[in-house]
Amino acid sequence: MDFTPETVSKWLEEYYAAFHRNQGTADSVQRMRSYFTPDFEFWPFNRPGGNAPRQSLSLDDFIITLIHPGLHEHITPLDRVLDREKMIVTVFAQIQFTDEISNTTWPAVSAGAFMYFTFDENKALKVKKIRYFLENSPPGEAEYKELWRKYREQELQKNK
């Protein structure tokens, strides 16, 4: 497999479809591991306060962020740039959260991600690092982030 616009487009389509299908429960999010290298790093640049030291999340920690049953996160990629030499894809997207219990939908926010790719031993395309940027202080952010934490904790407690 080559790192071409065609292969990357197909990979991204499969990835976002899997993301939309598998986010939520502690069991379903485990299916997302197949898209990443075991030493994957997630660098979020959307922490409040600005004074917290920057540090990456491991694959395990990243997978935990996908646990939020009942709170659906829909990502709509709007644009992307491919650097074939460095095997990096930059994606600009909109993200919209919907609480499936109350049917509350928050306004879409903008996000950007630098996705660093590699090939595994089977020549399958994998992400080894993401640098992620989310629009600051979107309307209703505190409300859906509290639901995110609540739903994740409820789900993790069920699986203990």
C-alpha positions as CSV (number, residue, x, y, z in Angstrom):
1,M,0.0,0.0,0.0
2,D,1.2,3.5,-0.8
3,F,0.5,6.7,1.0
4,T,-1.5,8.4,-1.8
5,P,-4.5,10.7,-1.8
6,E,-6.7,7.7,-2.8
7,T,-5.5,5.3,0.0
8,V,-5.7,8.1,2.6
9,S,-9.2,9.1,1.5
10,K,-10.4,5.5,1.8
11,W,-8.7,5.1,5.2
12,L,-10.2,8.3,6.5
13,E,-13.7,7.4,5.3
14,E,-13.4,4.0,7.1
15,Y,-12.0,5.6,10.2
16,Y,-14.7,8.2,10.6
17,A,-17.4,5.6,9.9
18,A,-15.9,3.4,12.6
19,F,-15.6,6.3,15.0
20,H,-19.3,7.2,14.6
21,R,-20.3,3.5,15.1
22,N,-18.0,2.6,17.9
23,Q,-17.8,5.6,20.3
24,G,-19.8,5.3,23.5
25,T,-19.5,2.1,25.4
26,A,-16.4,0.7,27.0
27,D,-16.6,-2.4,24.9
28,S,-17.3,-0.8,21.5
29,V,-14.5,1.8,21.7
30,Q,-12.0,-1.0,21.9
31,R,-12.6,-1.6,18.2
32,M,-10.9,1.7,17.4
33,R,-7.5,0.4,18.5
34,S,-7.0,-1.2,15.1
35,Y,-6.5,2.3,13.6
36,F,-3.5,3.2,15.8
37,T,0.0,2.0,16.6
38,P,0.6,0.5,20.0
39,D,2.8,3.4,20.9
40,F,0.2,6.0,19.7
41,E,0.4,9.5,21.2
42,F,-2.5,11.9,21.4
43,W,-1.6,15.6,22.0
44,P,-4.7,17.6,22.8
45,F,-4.3,21.4,22.6
46,N,-7.7,22.3,24.1
47,R,-7.1,22.3,27.8
48,P,-8.7,25.0,29.9
49,G,-6.5,27.5,31.7
50,G,-3.5,27.4,29.4
51,N,-1.1,26.8,32.3
52,A,-1.4,23.0,32.4
53,P,1.8,21.3,31.1
54,R,1.3,19.7,27.7
55,Q,1.6,16.0,27.7
56,S,0.4,13.3,25.4
57,L,-2.2,10.6,26.1
58,S,-1.3,7.0,25.4
59,L,-3.5,4.8,23.3
60,D,-5.2,3.4,26.4
61,D,-5.9,6.9,27.7
62,F,-7.1,8.1,24.3
63,I,-9.5,5.2,24.0
64,I,-11.0,6.1,27.4
65,T,-11.9,9.6,26.0
66,L,-14.1,7.9,23.5
67,I,-16.3,6.4,26.2
68,H,-19.4,8.6,26.5
69,P,-22.6,6.4,25.8
70,G,-25.6,8.6,25.1
71,L,-23.5,11.6,24.1
72,H,-22.9,11.2,20.3
73,E,-19.9,13.1,18.8
74,H,-20.3,13.6,15.1
75,I,-17.2,14.6,13.1
76,T,-17.7,16.1,9.7
77,P,-14.3,16.5,7.9
78,L,-14.4,19.7,5.8
79,D,-10.9,19.9,4.3
80,R,-7.6,18.0,4.4
81,V,-4.0,18.5,3.4
82,L,-1.7,15.5,2.6
83,D,2.0,15.6,3.0
84,R,3.2,12.4,1.3
85,E,6.8,12.8,2.2
86,K,6.2,13.2,5.9
87,M,3.1,10.9,5.9
88,I,1.0,13.6,7.6
89,V,-2.6,14.5,7.0
90,T,-4.1,17.7,8.4
91,V,-7.8,17.5,8.8
92,F,-10.1,20.5,9.4
93,A,-13.5,19.4,10.7
94,Q,-16.7,20.4,12.5
95,I,-17.7,18.5,15.6
96,Q,-21.3,18.4,16.9
97,F,-22.4,16.8,20.2
98,T,-25.9,15.4,20.7
99,D,-27.3,14.1,24.0
100,E,-29.4,11.2,22.8
101,I,-31.4,11.0,26.1
102,S,-32.6,14.6,26.0
103,N,-32.2,15.1,22.2
104,T,-30.1,18.2,23.0
105,T,-27.8,19.2,20.1
106,W,-25.1,21.8,20.7
107,P,-23.7,24.1,18.0
108,A,-21.0,22.6,15.9
109,V,-17.4,23.6,16.8
110,S,-14.3,23.6,14.6
111,A,-11.4,21.3,15.1
112,G,-8.1,20.6,13.5
113,A,-5.9,17.5,13.7
114,F,-2.4,16.7,12.4
115,M,-2.4,12.9,11.9
116,Y,1.0,11.3,11.6
117,F,0.9,7.9,9.8
118,T,3.1,4.9,9.4
119,F,2.7,1.4,8.1
120,D,2.7,-1.6,10.4
121,E,4.4,-5.0,9.7
122,N,1.5,-6.0,7.5
123,K,1.7,-2.8,5.4
124,A,-1.5,-1.5,6.9
125,L,-1.8,2.2,7.4
126,K,-1.8,3.3,11.1
127,V,-1.8,6.6,13.0
128,K,1.1,6.9,15.3
129,K,0.4,10.5,16.6
130,I,-2.3,13.1,16.5
131,R,-2.0,16.7,17.5
132,Y,-5.5,17.9,18.1
133,F,-6.9,21.5,18.3
134,L,-10.4,22.3,19.3
135,E,-12.2,25.7,19.1
136,N,-12.1,27.3,22.6
137,S,-15.2,27.8,24.7
138,P,-18.0,26.8,22.3
139,P,-21.5,27.6,23.5
140,G,-22.7,24.9,25.9
141,E,-19.3,23.4,26.3
142,A,-19.5,23.1,30.1
143,E,-22.8,21.3,29.8
144,Y,-21.8,18.6,27.3
145,K,-18.4,18.1,28.9
146,E,-20.1,17.4,32.2
147,L,-22.4,14.9,30.4
148,W,-19.3,13.4,28.8
149,R,-17.7,12.8,32.3
150,K,-21.0,11.6,33.8
151,Y,-21.6,9.1,31.0
152,R,-18.0,7.8,31.0
153,E,-18.0,7.3,34.7
154,Q,-21.4,5.4,34.6
155,E,-20.0,3.2,31.8
156,L,-16.7,2.5,33.6
157,Q,-18.6,1.7,36.8
158,K,-20.7,-0.9,35.0
159,N,-17.6,-2.7,33.7
160,K,-15.9,-3.0,37.1
